Amino acid sequence: MKPAELRDKTPDQLREDLAQLKKESFNLRFQQATGQLESTARMKAVRRDAARVKTVLNQKAAAAAGEA
């Protein structure tokens, strides 16, 4: 996910994306614990994507608070 793509989304869409990323992160951790995980790099990518989504959400919240 690129930050430019995330900035075009609404906060509700970003929250949905974040929820999906958290579910995927849980599933990857579960696969790792059971020894079924093939791509460990995906864990890092999911974690960073979640951080990007949170950053954009915080930026949007700060911008909304600044306008009010």
N, C-alpha and C positions, 0 to 999 in steps of 0.2 A: 504494500500500500504506500502510495506517495502522499506526502502532506497536502499537496495541491488538490488531490482527489478528496481528501478528508475535509478540507475547508469548504468545499462546495456542498457538503451534506448538511442536513438539518441536525440539531442536537438529538432529536429522537432517533434518527437514523444512526447517529454515532453511538448512542447508547445500545442500540440493537447490535451493532457491529462489535462493541465491547463485550456484550453478553456472549456472542458467538465465539469470540476469541477466548474468553474465559472457559467456555465449555471445551473448546479444542485443547486448551492448555491442560485442563483436567484430564481429558482423554489421553493426551500424550504422556502425562506423568503416570497415569495408570498403566499404559503400555510399557513404559520404561521399568516400572516396578515389577511387572510380570515377565519382563525379558522379551517382549514382542516388538519393541520400538526399533525400526530400521533406520530412520533418518533423524539423528539427534540434532541436526542443524535446524530442523523445523521448530524445535522447542525455542531456540534463540529467536527465530524469525517471528514466532507468535508473540513472544514476550515483548519484543521491540514494537510490533504492530500495536499491541495493547497500549504501550507507553505513548505511541504517537497519537492514538485516539484520545487518550486521557489529556494529553497536552493540548490538542485542538479544542476539546470540550472546555478545558480551563480557560483558554484564550477567548472562546466565545462567551463564556460566563463573565469574564473580566470586562469584555467589550460591552456586554449588555448592562453590567453594573455601572460602567462609566457613563453610559448614555442616560441612565436614570437619575 
